[in-house]
Amino acid sequence: MKQLKSIALALVVALGTVSATAQTTKKVDAAKSKIAWVGKKVTGQHEGVINLKEGALVFKGKKLVGGNFTVDMTSITVTDMEAGKGKEKLEGHLKADDFFGSDKFATSKLVFKTIAAKSTNTYTVTADLTIKDITNPITFDIVVNKNVATTKLIVDRTKYDIKYGSKSFFDVGDKAIYDDFELNVHLKF
């Protein structure tokens, strides 16, 4: 009888250890998630949104250990301008080859490579970001709280061969567009 109790106890401990180390993939709800972008130029800025196509976060227990996302580049929208007042022209230009070339490159991807706990619910992530089939590493902090994750990414567009209006490559004076653009990401899973 003692031996049976010992075996049962060992089995409970073993199963507890296995479940504590198992990974869980949580699919992101693309319809309830939001990616807002901000692009700045010498004379101001523009804002908009872009849709997440799909994504997932991977957890080991409650600890974030992975993630991957696909963004629909054809969905880029300008939100700071009204229809008929330049909105359509700017959206078309952002989708053109000068910028994201969304006819040829309909999606962009982000794949987590390394994750380090920074503080409670906050992680520093280094990921591979692919835009226009060009991949570069990017590092950012992400906060995970219950079923929500938020982050802000600063992306240097010139690393992805998006040089239009860049003062780093052209003498454009006060028509310069800054190389960095900002993505404010709110994920629900």
N, C-alpha and C positions, 0 to 999 in steps of 0.2 A: 504494500500500500504506500509506504514512504517513497519507494522508487517511482511509482506511478505519479505521485504528487510532484516529485522532482522533475520528471519528464514533462509534465503539464506546465510547470513553472518555466522550464527552459524554452518550451514552445511559445509561450506567451511573450517572453522576453525577446526571442528571435523574431517573432512576427511584429512586435512593437518596433524593433530596430529596422526591419525591412520597410515598414510603412513610414517611419520617420525619415528614411533616406530616399524614398521614392520621389520621382519627379512628377509634377502635375503641370500640364499645359492648359492654360486658360485662354480661350479664343477671345479676341477683342471684338466688341460689338461695333462694327464700322459705322452703322447708322447713328449710334448714340455718341460716337467719338468725334472730336473736332481737331483740325489742324488749321491754325490761323497763321498767315505769313505777313511779314512787313519788309518792304524793300525801300531803302532810303536813297535819296539823291541830294545834290547840293542845294536844290531849291525846295525840298520837301520830302514827302514820302507817299507811298501807296500801300494799301492793306487789302487783304483778301483771305479766301479760304481755299483749301484743296482737300479732296476726299481721300480717306483711307479706303483702300480696296479690301485689304484683309490684314490680319496680324494676330500675334499670340505672344503671351508672356509665359515663361517657364519658371516654376517655383520648385524648390526642394524644401518641403515643410512650408514655412512662411517666408523663406529667404528667396529673393529673386536670383535666378541663375542663368536666364537666357531670354531671348526675344527676337522676333523677326517681323518685319512689316513691309507691305507693298502699298504704294501710293499711286492713285490714278491721276497721272499728269494731264490728262485731257480734261479734267474737271476744274482746273485752276480758274478761279473767279475773283474779280475785283469787287470789293465791298465799299470802298470810299468814294465811288463815282456813280452817277446816275446814268441810266440807259439814255442813249442819244447825246450824251455829253462827254464822249471819249471813252466810256467804259468798254464798249465792244472793240474799239481800236486797240486799247491797251491789252485786253484779254487775248486778242488775236496775235499781238506782237509777242506776248509772253509764251504763247504756244508755238510761235514760229521758230525757225532754225537759229535766229539771233539769240534766243534764250533757251527754252527747254525742248524745242523740236518734238512736240508731243505726237505729231503724225508718225514719226519714226521711233520715238522712245516713249511709248504710252504709259510706262510705269517706271517708278524709281523704287529702290529697295534699301532697307536698313536692317543689318544683321548684327546682333550683339556678339562681341568676341570675348571681352573680359568684363567682369563686374566685381566691384569692391564695395563692401559696406562702408559708408561714410559716417552715418549716424542712424538713429532709429528711423526706419522707413525710407532712408535716403541712400542711394547707391551712385557711385561714379562708374559710368559705362564707357568703354571704348568699343566702337562698332564700325563696321564697314558700311559706308553710304555710297550707293551707286546711283548716279544721275547721268543720263545720256551714255550709258554703257561704260562709264568711267567710275572706278571705285577708289575711294580714299578713306583713310581712317578719320573718325571724328570722336571727340570725347565730350561728355555732357553728364550732368547730374539728373537723376530721375527720382521722383518721390512716389512711393507706392503706399496707398492708404485704403484699406478694405478692398473694394472693387474698382478703384480709380488710380490711375497713374498719370502724373503730369511732368512735363519737362520743357525746357527751352533750348533749342539748338541754334547755334550761330554757324552758318554755312558760308564759306568763301566760294562764290560761284565760279571764280576764274579757275579753280582746280578741276572744274567739270567742263572746261572749254566754253564757258559763257562769258565772253569778253566785251559784249556790246556796251558802249558807253563807259567803259572802265578807264579811269585816269591812270591806272597802272600800265595800260597798253596804248592809249591814245591821248592826244591833246584835245580834250573836249570842253575845257573851261568850265563854265557854270552849268553845262548840260551833263556833267559827270554823274554816273550812278555808282554808288558805293559797292565795293566788291562783296561785302558781307550782307546776307539777308537773314532774317530771324524767323524761326518756326516755333510757335507756341502750341504745344500738343497736350490735349486732354483726352485720355483713353478710358473707356469704360469696358469692363470685362466681367 
